[in-house]
Amino acid sequence: MATRGVGREHYAWRAVVMTGILITAGCEGAPHVEKEPVEIGVLTSLTGDLASLSVEFNNAFDLALEEINDGGGVLEGRPVKIFIVDDGTTPDGARQGYQKLIDRRSPVIIGPMFSGGVVAIVDQIRTGRTLTISPSATSPALTSLSDGGFFYRLVASDAVQGIVLAQAIIDSGRDKACLVFRNDSWGSGLAQSTKENLKLPEGNVVMAPYDPEAQDFGHVLDPCDKLLGQEGVGIVFITFIADGVPLIDDAERRGLASALHKVFLCDGNKDPTLIQKLKNPKVLNGAIGTTQCGPDPSTTAGEELKNFSVRFQKKYGKPPFTYSENVYDAAYLAAMAIEVARSATDTEAITNAIGKLISGSPAPPGEWAATRVSLNSGAVHFHGASGTVNLDVATGDRLAPYFVCVWTVESGEIKVTRTVTVE
């Protein structure tokens, strides 16, 4: 059983911004290890718009730590811990939290989980010279960050999700669309990618950007009004949860109805919480969404995702959530980089170790003791739960193949219908 600085329930609902939480994991039957732990920093959203994801992300971290520590830890037996700092899902919170982890001399920092947080700390990443891995930041803008080579992400750019989201709109027979989106690095990037891939006449696509920090969303959907009375219209919500609820409620007030229109969603609002908080959850019946994900578990490429899902279900009694496999892989990649560098203090060596984890003999998660042997005998290629991890050392981007899950809302439940591979 995992041991923690605070209980699981306390962690889930803790509301103090910028409070660090130290977590370690290991089974009761594992040998007692006296060596000094290696502490990895985690910058995530315990509060704010993405708070509902934090418990799910914590579970993925917990499972990875348990497997790594049961397999012997890193650097000849040192256990791995994580120190969590809340960023409140705000750029300012990300800046403060990242600096706290730099000051703690974290050898690797996992996070931020949202694109706006990454953009906010790019200067700190460059000057902090510490390997920084985001499992879930998808903005196309991150490809060209001036981060000094210290930033990587384990998810594809939304230039990929935009292809699949646009195709879903086209396949549904829509020839007009209103895109409602957060006017930040994530929302605007996905909206622009979707618009470009729709390839509809200019007048058939209406853009409705909004400030996610605004207090009143009452006029955001004004540009959509002229389309809501027409046939063949799709309305796309590129939102998080807290801002998505009032916007969808307002769309219904303006005439949005599942019998007349088709609603499209994305990774930022793939959460049952969104549906539950709506004034009329039935307005989303038949809605179609897209989310970057791992390979189809029924295929050979998805074998590690299937195995991860089984272990996750067994431990927590529920399936993994959005991006859980990416978070799990990030913890493994951090431990692997430390092991290859043979140091928990040489941050440049740890960053450079990434180049030795993207080619060579296959190294799957869940088998850490064997992986450690491989790491110390030559280059390995990390085959994670999110798929084979191919990383571009020049940009920090994840490379193809990419996988995007298409899902629907049926009777208030989210159901994945298929996995699209983008080469």
WOMOZI-V789559 format. One line per field, one symbol per residue. ss: DSSP state (h for helix, s for strand, l for the rest). phi: phi as a letter, one per 30 degrees, with the letter a starting at -180 (. if undefined). psi: psi as a letter, one per 30 degrees, with the letter a starting at -180 (. if undefined). Layout:
ss: ???
phi: ???
psi: ???
This chain:
ss: llsslllhhhhhhlllllllsssslllllllllllllsssssssllllllhhhhhhhhhhhhhhhhhhhhlllslllslsssssssllllhhhhhhhhhhhhhllllsssllllhhhhhhlhhhhhhhllsssslllllhhhhhllllllsssllllhhhhhhhhhhhhhhllllsssssssllhhhhhhhhhhhhhhlllhhhsssssslllllllllhhhhhhhhhllllssssssllhhhhhhhhhhhhhllllllllsssslhhhllhhhhhhlllhhhhlllssssslllllllhhhhhhhhhhhhhhhhhlllllllhhhhhhhhhhhhhhhhhhlllllhhhhhhhhhhlsllsssslllhhhhhhhhllllsssssllssllsllllllslllsssssssssllssssssssssl
phi: .dcbdbddddddcdcddiddbcbbblddddedccdddcccdbcbcdbjdcddddddddddeeddddddddcjibhijddcbbccbdcihbedddddddddddddiddbcckdcbdeddedceddddddhbebbcdbdceedddcdcciiccbbcbdddedddddddddddddidcbacccbddbddddddddddddddhceedcbccbdaddcddbcdcededdedcdccdiccccccbcddddddddedddedkdbddcbccbbbddbdaeeedddddbeddceidcbbadaddeddcddcdddddddddddddciaddceiddddedddddddddddddhacbddddddddedccbajddbddibdeddddddcbldbcdcdddjddcbcddciddcddcbbdcbbcbhiccbdcaccccd
psi: kkklelleeeeegkgjkgkkkkkllllefkkkkflklkjkkkjliflafgeffeeeeeeeeeeeeeeeefggalhhgklklkjkkkfghleeeeeeeeeeeeffhkfkkkalfkeeeeefgeeeeeffhkkkkkfgjfkfffegkiggggklkglllffeeeeeeeeeeeffgkgkkkjjkkiaeeeeeeeeeeeefehlkeffkkkilljfflfkgfgegeffefffgllgkkkkjilaeefeefeeeeeeefgkkffelkkkaaefgikfeeeffkejfffgkfkklkkkalljfflefgeeeeeeeeeeeeefglllakgeeeeeeeeeeeeeeeeefhkgfifeeeeffefggglakkjllfheeeeeeeegfakljjjafglkjjkjfefglkllllkkkklljjhgkkkkelkkkj.
